[in-house]
Amino acid sequence: MRYQTKQEVAPNLADLLNQILRSPLSVVGTGELAQQCGYSRSHLTRVFHEMCGESLGDLHRRIRLERAAYGLREGFSVQEASMLGGFGSPEAFCRAFKRTFGLPPRHFLASGLDWKLPSPDGLHWNEHWDETFEAPNLAVKYETKLERIVPFRVAAIRHVGNYAYLWEGWEKVPFEEGRTWVTIYRDNLWTCPNKNLMRAELGFLLPSSEVAPPGFETVSVPSQLAIKTKHFVERNQRNEAWSYLSGAWPNSSISWDEYAAWPLPFEKVRTRACLGLG
């Protein structure tokens, strides 16, 4: 699929993924979704598979089973988990669960298996995004603060690609002593379902009197309310912190990471997660 075509269909697929990942039981049929997007049913099915690596139906079923499996891990009964997954009966749930996980639901908790199923594009149901669950009390673990930020500018280099491999972009950013380093994220699952097309700006804060050096562009972030983690988070906890913030404040206008030091080696750097609320 051409890059331009992907950019055109991405917003529509983002709306669809938003429905599936946040409220999987309220998703309407493929035909109606295709009509809403202005596509034929066959075109939506083909485009979705090319963008996400699995069919729309397979993704929807997997998310429902992940949601139910998470409920089992949290101590829900088989009947309660069946309802969470939107199955017509506990019997139908047990058949689908055993076919997928390889064991009956009643044995899942003791098995130690992960509730996440294999995903070709890394898309999973997320307990922090679900509309029917209360977000876990991570405010203690990831204490947050709400503040009105002053406008700031960043000398940045554009990176396009999977955010999981952001370190590849940072390897192209020249190091300068005494800088405060940041990543500004332009996309998320809702705006860009294909992770390989996600955009980010990597660079450092610019003092008001300084211009960006050659090879960098100047990116301006206006004054706005922002929610931040009060403390820098270890890299191995960063994804959970972001999951919590994006679930608690889903309508953010912009997001960025502030780094405690130069971001390489990437697996060791501590970050402060920041969400602009407009």
C-alpha positions as CSV (number, residue, x, y, z in Angstrom):
1,M,0.0,0.0,0.0
2,R,1.3,3.4,-1.0
3,Y,2.4,5.7,1.9
4,Q,-0.1,8.4,0.9
5,T,-2.9,5.8,0.9
6,K,-1.9,4.7,4.4
7,Q,-2.0,8.3,5.6
8,E,-5.4,8.8,4.2
9,V,-7.0,5.7,5.8
10,A,-5.1,5.9,9.1
11,P,-7.6,8.3,10.8
12,N,-10.5,6.1,10.0
13,L,-8.8,2.9,11.2
14,A,-7.7,4.8,14.3
15,D,-11.3,5.5,15.2
16,L,-12.1,1.8,14.7
17,L,-9.1,0.7,16.9
18,N,-10.2,3.2,19.5
19,Q,-13.6,1.4,19.7
20,I,-12.1,-2.0,19.8
21,L,-9.4,-1.3,22.4
22,R,-11.4,0.9,24.7
23,S,-14.9,-0.6,24.4
24,P,-14.7,-3.9,22.5
25,L,-18.4,-4.9,23.2
26,S,-19.9,-1.9,21.6
27,V,-18.1,-2.2,18.2
28,V,-20.6,-2.4,15.3
29,G,-20.4,-4.8,12.3
30,T,-17.8,-4.6,9.6
31,G,-20.4,-3.6,7.0
32,E,-21.5,-0.6,9.0
33,L,-18.0,0.4,9.8
34,A,-17.1,0.3,6.1
35,Q,-20.0,2.5,5.3
36,Q,-19.0,5.0,8.0
37,C,-15.4,5.1,6.6
38,G,-16.7,5.4,3.0
39,Y,-15.2,2.1,1.9
40,S,-16.6,-1.2,0.7
41,R,-16.6,-4.0,3.1
42,S,-13.9,-5.9,1.1
43,H,-11.7,-2.8,0.9
44,L,-11.9,-2.1,4.6
45,T,-11.1,-5.7,5.4
46,R,-8.1,-5.7,3.0
47,V,-6.7,-2.3,4.2
48,F,-7.1,-3.2,7.9
49,H,-5.2,-6.5,7.4
50,E,-2.4,-4.6,5.6
51,M,-2.1,-2.0,8.3
52,C,-2.5,-4.1,11.4
53,G,-1.3,-7.6,10.3
54,E,-4.5,-9.5,11.1
55,S,-8.1,-9.4,10.1
56,L,-10.6,-7.1,11.7
57,G,-12.5,-10.1,13.0
58,D,-9.4,-11.8,14.4
59,L,-8.3,-8.6,16.2
60,H,-11.8,-8.1,17.7
61,R,-12.0,-11.7,19.0
62,R,-8.5,-11.6,20.4
63,I,-9.1,-8.3,22.3
64,R,-12.3,-9.8,23.8
65,L,-10.4,-12.9,25.0
66,E,-7.6,-10.8,26.4
67,R,-10.2,-8.7,28.3
68,A,-11.8,-11.9,29.7
69,A,-8.4,-13.4,30.6
70,Y,-7.4,-10.3,32.4
71,G,-10.6,-10.6,34.4
72,L,-9.7,-14.1,35.4
73,R,-6.3,-13.0,36.5
74,E,-8.0,-10.4,38.7
75,G,-10.1,-13.1,40.4
76,F,-13.3,-12.9,38.3
77,S,-15.4,-16.0,38.1
78,V,-15.7,-17.8,34.7
79,Q,-19.2,-16.4,34.3
80,E,-18.1,-12.9,35.1
81,A,-15.2,-13.2,32.7
82,S,-17.5,-14.5,30.0
83,M,-19.7,-11.4,30.4
84,L,-16.5,-9.2,30.2
85,G,-15.6,-10.8,26.9
86,G,-19.2,-10.4,25.6
87,F,-19.8,-14.1,25.0
88,G,-23.3,-15.4,24.7
89,S,-22.9,-18.0,27.4
90,P,-20.2,-19.4,29.7
91,E,-20.1,-22.6,27.6
92,A,-19.3,-20.6,24.4
93,F,-16.7,-18.7,26.3
94,C,-15.0,-21.9,27.7
95,R,-14.8,-23.4,24.2
96,A,-13.3,-20.2,22.7
97,F,-10.9,-19.8,25.6
98,K,-9.6,-23.4,25.6
99,R,-9.2,-23.3,21.8
100,T,-7.1,-20.2,22.1
101,F,-5.2,-20.5,25.4
102,G,-5.0,-24.3,25.4
103,L,-6.6,-24.8,28.8
104,P,-10.0,-24.2,30.5
105,P,-10.7,-20.8,32.0
106,R,-10.9,-22.2,35.5
107,H,-7.2,-23.3,35.3
108,F,-5.9,-20.0,33.9
109,L,-5.1,-18.2,37.1
110,A,-3.0,-21.2,38.4
111,S,-1.2,-21.6,35.1
112,G,0.7,-18.3,35.3
113,L,0.1,-17.6,31.6
114,D,0.0,-14.1,30.4
115,W,-3.4,-12.7,29.5
116,K,-2.0,-11.1,26.3
117,L,-2.1,-13.2,23.2
118,P,0.3,-13.0,20.3
119,S,-0.2,-9.9,18.2
120,P,1.5,-9.2,14.8
121,D,1.5,-5.4,15.4
122,G,1.7,-5.3,19.2
123,L,-1.9,-4.2,19.7
124,H,-3.4,-5.4,22.9
125,W,-6.3,-4.7,25.2
126,N,-5.2,-2.4,27.9
127,E,-6.7,-2.4,31.4
128,H,-6.0,1.4,31.8
129,W,-8.0,2.3,28.7
130,D,-11.1,0.1,29.2
131,E,-14.2,2.2,29.8
132,T,-15.7,-0.2,32.3
133,F,-12.6,-0.6,34.6
134,E,-11.4,1.9,37.1
135,A,-7.8,2.7,36.5
136,P,-5.5,1.0,39.1
137,N,-4.3,3.3,41.9
138,L,-0.9,4.0,40.3
139,A,-1.0,7.6,41.5
140,V,1.1,6.5,44.4
141,K,3.6,4.6,42.2
142,Y,3.6,7.2,39.5
143,E,2.7,10.3,41.4
144,T,1.5,13.0,39.1
145,K,1.2,16.8,39.1
146,L,-1.0,19.2,37.1
147,E,0.6,22.5,36.1
148,R,0.3,25.2,33.5
149,I,3.5,25.0,31.5
150,V,5.1,28.0,29.9
151,P,5.7,28.0,26.1
152,F,8.8,26.2,25.1
153,R,10.8,25.5,21.9
154,V,12.7,22.4,20.9
155,A,15.5,22.0,18.4
156,A,14.4,18.8,16.9
157,I,15.1,16.1,14.3
158,R,12.1,14.3,12.8
159,H,11.9,10.6,13.3
160,V,9.3,8.3,11.6
161,G,8.9,4.7,12.8
162,N,7.9,2.4,15.6
163,Y,8.3,4.2,18.9
164,A,9.7,0.9,20.3
165,Y,12.8,1.6,18.2
166,L,13.1,5.3,19.1
167,W,16.7,4.6,20.0
168,E,17.5,4.3,16.3
169,G,16.4,7.9,15.9
170,W,18.4,9.1,18.9
171,E,21.6,7.6,17.4
172,K,21.3,10.2,14.6
173,V,21.0,13.1,17.0
174,P,24.3,14.9,17.7
175,F,25.1,15.1,21.4
176,E,25.7,18.5,23.0
177,E,26.8,19.0,26.6
178,G,24.4,20.6,29.1
179,R,21.2,20.2,27.1
180,T,17.7,19.1,28.3
181,W,16.6,16.3,26.0
182,V,13.0,15.6,25.0
183,T,10.9,13.5,22.6
184,I,7.6,15.0,21.3
185,Y,5.1,12.4,20.1
186,R,2.9,13.3,17.2
187,D,1.0,10.1,16.9
188,N,-0.6,7.3,18.9
189,L,-2.7,4.2,18.3
190,W,-5.7,6.4,17.5
191,T,-4.1,8.7,15.0
192,C,-1.8,6.2,13.4
193,P,-2.6,2.5,13.7
194,N,0.5,1.5,11.7
195,K,3.3,1.8,14.1
196,N,5.9,2.1,11.4
197,L,4.4,5.5,10.3
198,M,4.4,7.1,13.8
199,R,6.1,10.6,13.9
200,A,8.2,12.1,16.6
201,E,10.6,15.0,17.2
202,L,13.8,14.3,19.0
203,G,16.0,17.0,20.4
204,F,16.7,19.5,23.2
205,L,15.0,22.5,24.8
206,L,16.0,25.9,23.2
207,P,16.6,29.0,25.3
208,S,14.5,31.9,24.2
209,S,17.4,33.7,22.6
210,E,18.9,30.7,20.8
211,V,18.2,29.5,17.3
212,A,18.2,25.8,16.2
213,P,21.6,24.6,14.9
214,P,22.0,23.4,11.3
215,G,20.2,20.1,10.7
216,F,17.5,20.8,13.4
217,E,14.1,22.4,13.0
218,T,12.4,24.6,15.7
219,V,9.3,23.1,17.2
220,S,7.1,25.3,19.5
221,V,4.8,24.0,22.2
222,P,2.3,26.6,23.5
223,S,1.4,27.3,27.1
224,Q,-1.3,24.9,28.4
225,L,-2.3,22.7,31.2
226,A,-0.2,19.5,31.4
227,I,-0.2,16.4,33.6
228,K,3.3,15.0,34.4
229,T,4.8,12.3,36.5
230,K,6.4,14.2,39.4
231,H,9.5,12.0,39.3
232,F,11.6,10.5,36.5
233,V,10.6,6.9,35.8
234,E,12.9,4.0,35.1
235,R,12.9,2.9,31.5
236,N,11.4,-0.6,32.4
237,Q,8.5,1.2,34.1
238,R,8.0,3.8,31.4
239,N,5.3,2.0,29.3
240,E,3.2,1.3,32.4
241,A,3.4,4.9,33.4
242,W,2.3,6.1,30.0
243,S,-0.5,3.5,29.9
244,Y,-1.8,4.9,33.1
245,L,-1.6,8.6,32.0
246,S,-3.2,8.0,28.6
247,G,-6.0,6.0,30.2
248,A,-6.7,8.5,32.9
249,W,-6.5,11.5,30.4
250,P,-7.4,10.1,27.0
251,N,-8.1,13.5,25.3
252,S,-4.6,14.9,25.5
253,S,-3.5,17.4,22.8
254,I,0.2,16.6,22.7
255,S,2.6,14.3,24.6
256,W,6.3,14.3,25.3
257,D,9.1,12.7,27.3
258,E,11.6,14.7,29.3
259,Y,14.8,12.8,29.9
260,A,16.9,12.9,33.0
261,A,20.1,12.7,30.9
262,W,21.3,12.0,27.4
263,P,18.9,9.3,26.1
264,L,21.5,6.7,25.1
265,P,21.8,3.9,26.1
266,F,18.1,4.0,25.7
267,E,17.3,1.1,28.0
268,K,18.8,2.9,30.9
269,V,17.5,6.5,30.6
270,R,14.9,7.7,33.1
271,T,12.0,9.8,31.7
272,R,9.2,12.1,32.9
273,A,6.0,11.4,31.0
274,C,4.1,14.6,30.1
275,L,0.6,15.0,28.5
276,G,-0.7,18.4,27.3
277,L,-4.3,18.9,28.0
278,G,-4.8,22.0,25.8
